[in-house]
Amino acid sequence: MKFWRQRKSEELDAEIRSHLDQAIRDRIERGETPEQARANAIREFGNVGLVKEVTREMWGWASLDRFAQDLRFGLRMLRKKPGFSLVAILTLALGIGANTAIFSVVNAVLLRPLPYAQAERLVALWSNLLRPGLEKLALSAPEFKDFKEQCRAFEQMAAYDVRNLSLTGVEEPELLPGAFVSPQSFALLGVQPALGRAFQAEEDQPGREQVAILSHALWQRRFGADAGLLGRSVTLDGKPVTVIGVMPGDFRFPENEVQVWLPLVITADLLTENNRGSHYLNVIARLKPDVTVTQAKSEVVAIAQRMAKEHAGVYRGGYGASVVPLHEEVVGNVQWLLLILFGAVGLVLLIACGNVMNLLLVRAAQREKEIAVRLTLGATRFRLIRQLLTESVLLSLLGGGLGLLLAAWGVRALVVLGPADIPRLDEIDMDYRALGFTLATSILTGLLFGLAPVMQSSRLRLSESLKDRRGASDSPRRRRLSDALVVAEFALALVLLMGAGLLFRSFLQLQEVKPGFRVEGLLSLRLILPQSKYPDFTRQTAFFQQAIESLDTQSGVESAGAISVLPLSGRTSDRSFRIEGRAVPPGQAGPDEELRMVSADYFRTMGIPLVKGRSFSDRDLPDSPRVALINEALKKRYWPDEEAIGKRIAFSGLRENKPDWCEIVGVVADVRHSGLDVPAMPEVYLPFRQSLFSVADSNLRSLYLVIRTAADPLSGMAMARGRIAALDKDQPLTDIRTMEQRLNGSIAQRRFNMLLLGLFAAVALTLAALGIYGVLSYAVTQRTREIGIRLALGAAPRDVLGLVLLQGVALVLAGVALGLIAALAVTRLLADLLYGVGATDAMTFIVIPLLLGSVALLACWIPARRATKVDPLIALRHE
C-alpha cells in the first residue's frame, strides 16, 4: 500500500509540474519575462499543496484513506457500546434474514427461468369445452394432430401422458411414475440424455421395439449406476423394454416424480372421430423466434373455432383452446401467495428498521456533545454525515451477515416443511442472486435507518449542545420523529397480525368441516395392474375381488373396500351420462359428473352414511341388472324436489341411441373429494364388477384399496404387502398412506401459509413492543429530573405512572388507528387464501387490536413502573 501511494504521489507531482511548466511557456510566448511568467503562473495556478489535495480526492485514494479511517472509528464505536450493537445487529438480522429466505423461494419459483433452452419461448396448450369445470382440459389425439398440422406459430409441438408403470424382474417390484412422450420432446426442451441417446422420430410408430430412458435417480437407485445397462432390457408392465439412455440428474419433466420415459404411440384408432372427445394428452410447444404469446393465442383460438364448426356433433357445447407460457403453467396459483409472503417480510424489515432508527436517535442524543466538539474543532458537516452513515451501513452489513446465516437455516426449513404442491420446491437454494439481494438490502437498510439520525445530528446548535445538559429533556424534533416511528411500527405490526389472524380463523373454520367419512383407522393404497398380465376386464376384477376378500379376513381388519378414484387422492374422473326421460336440447351439453367404481363394502369401510335406499351387495354381479348409487349433491342438482331412487341413468350406448340403463337404488352422503375447502361434487357410484361397457370393451386396471383396522392403520402396511404378494409376487403397491395423512396433506398449504405469516406477525409484534418499550425507557431517563421535581412537590406515584402510560397509550392508539385503516385495504389481498371468513371479519378486527393493545400496554407499564421508583434526592443531586 505504501509503495502504491508513493508511486501515485510521484505521478501527481509530475502531472502538476507539467501543467505549471506549460503555463509558464504560454506566458513567455505572450511576451512576459521568465521571472514574471513563473510568478504569475504560480499565482494563477493557486496553492500547489491544495491542488495536490484536491487531485488526490479526485483520484480517490485519499478518500479511500478517510473511508478506512471512518470504518475503524465505526468499529470502535460499536465495541464501545456492545449492548446497543448486539440489539441492533440481532434486530436487523431477523429482518434481513427473513427477507433473504423468502426471496430465495421467490427467486427459485418465480424469477429463475425453467431449466430448458430458451425457456421463455415454451408454452402449454389446453382445450376448452366452454362448460363450467371443463375450461382447461388436455387434448385428444385428433385435436393434437389438427393443431400440429395447422398452427404456424409453433416451431415444434410435443405431447405427453403421465402413467404409472410396474417395474418387475428385480428384487422387489416397484410402481414407477412414467411419462409417454413424443420423440421430439427432449429436442423441444433443449435437453439431451447424459448417457445414451434420445428417442428417434420413427420410434413412435406401432410395432416398433419398446425403448425407454431412465431418470438419473432410478439408474443409481435400482441399477447401481451401471453404464452397461444401456442396450439391456428391463421389464415394465410385464413387457421387455430396452434402455437407451439416462437423463441428467437435474432433469424434471413433466413432473418431479417421473422416473422413466417411453415413446408416445398414437395409433390410427386413437385418431378416429370417436376419440375426439377423449382428452388425455398434455401438449407443450416452442414458439417461433418472431412469434409472441399473444399472436400464438390468436391463431390457436381461430383454429379451435374452425374445429368447433367442422365437428359440431362432438362439440355440442362449443370448443375453444388457450395458450399459457410454460413458466406460468408450472408456477400455477402459488405466485400470488409468494408475493404476499414477500410483502409480509418486507413489513417485518421496515419495523426492524424503525427499531434500529430509534436506537440510533437515542445514541445520537447521547453523542450530541461529541459531535458538537468535532464541529467546533473544524470538522465539516459533510464529513460527520459520512462518518455517521458509515457507522449505520456497517451496522446493517453486520446484521446482514448474521441474517445470511439465519436465511440459510430458514431456506432449509422451508424446503423441509413446505407443502409438496409448491412448484420447483427442490430447486430452492441460496444462489448469487440471493447473496446480491442480501448485500443490496443491507446497504439500503443502513442508509434508510441511518439517514434520519444523521440529519438530526448534523443540525445541532453548538452553543446549546456544548452545555452540560444532564437530565434535560430531549429535543422536540427528535422526540416527534421517535414517536412517529413507534406509531408506524404498530401500524405495520397490526397489518401483519390482521393477516395472520384471518388465516388462523380460516384454518379453524376449515378444521370444522367434516370430510364425509370416518378418517381414523383407515389405510389406503393403490393397485395398478399391468395390461400384459391382466389384459381383460374379467381377470382384472377377479384379482381385485380376491385382494379385497384376502384383506377382509385378516386379523385386526374390520373391513376392506375398493374405489377407482379415492377421496383426497388428487384425482378426478368425470363422465357424460343421460337421464331417462330427459332429452338434451340440440347444441347443449348433457349431464357430465364424477363417476366412481366401488366394491360392495366400500361405503361401510369408509364410514360413509347411506341416506336412503340400499347400498351395493355381492349380488350386484356382471350378469345382474345394472344399479347405481348417487350422492346428495347429485340428487339436489337433478332431482331437487322428487324421489331419485328408481330413476335410471346411462353412461354407455349413448352414441348408438341404445343406452345401458342403470337404476338408482340408493343415495349416500356427500364426501369432500378434492379437499375440505372444496364443496362436495355430484357423484355417481357403480359396482366395479359391473362393466361400464360390454365386457370386451371394458378396462379396470387401477383401484384404490381402503382397509379399516382396529389398531394403528400403519401397522397394516406389512400385512397388506404380504397379502397382495401372495396373490401376485410381481404386483407392486403404491401411494400407501393413511386417510389421516391424506387429510393433513390436503390442508398442508393452508397450514403452511398460516404458520409462516403467523411467525412474521409474531416477530413484528415483538419488535413493535420492544420499540415502544425502548422509547418510553429513554423518555423516562430523559425526564428523570422532571419526575424527581414532580415527586418532590407531592405528586403521587400513580400520577407519574399515569403520565408515562398516557404517553405510550397515545402512541399505541395512533398506531392501531392507522393500522386498521391500512388493514382494511391490505387484507382484501388475502381473500383467495381464506375459507369461511371474509377479508374484513369482525371478530378478527376486534380481537387482534385488543391483543396488540394488551402487549403494548405491558411494554409501556414496565418503564412507567420504573418511573414511579425515581428517588427525588438522587434525581436532583446534580443541581
QUIDAZI-V245695 format. One record per helix or strand. SS is the DSSP state (alpha for helix, beta for strand). FROM is the first residue (numbers start at 1). TO is the last residue. If there is no record, write none. Layout:
# QUIDAZI-V245695
{{SS & FROM & TO} {SS & FROM & TO}}
This chain:
# QUIDAZI-V245695
{{alpha & 2 & 29} {alpha & 34 & 45} {alpha & 48 & 59} {alpha & 61 & 80} {alpha & 82 & 111} {alpha & 119 & 121} {beta & 122 & 128} {beta & 137 & 137} {beta & 139 & 139} {alpha & 141 & 150} {beta & 154 & 168} {beta & 174 & 181} {alpha & 185 & 189} {beta & 195 & 196} {alpha & 201 & 204} {beta & 211 & 214} {alpha & 216 & 223} {alpha & 227 & 229} {beta & 233 & 236} {beta & 239 & 246} {beta & 260 & 263} {alpha & 269 & 271} {alpha & 273 & 275} {beta & 281 & 287} {alpha & 293 & 310} {beta & 320 & 325} {alpha & 326 & 331} {alpha & 334 & 366} {alpha & 368 & 376} {alpha & 381 & 417} {alpha & 425 & 427} {alpha & 432 & 457} {alpha & 462 & 465} {alpha & 476 & 511} {beta & 522 & 528} {alpha & 537 & 552} {beta & 557 & 563} {beta & 574 & 576} {beta & 578 & 579} {beta & 592 & 598} {alpha & 602 & 606} {beta & 610 & 613} {beta & 627 & 631} {alpha & 632 & 638} {beta & 648 & 650} {beta & 661 & 668} {beta & 683 & 687} {beta & 702 & 709} {alpha & 713 & 727} {beta & 734 & 738} {alpha & 739 & 746} {alpha & 748 & 782} {alpha & 784 & 792} {alpha & 797 & 833} {alpha & 842 & 867} {alpha & 872 & 876}}
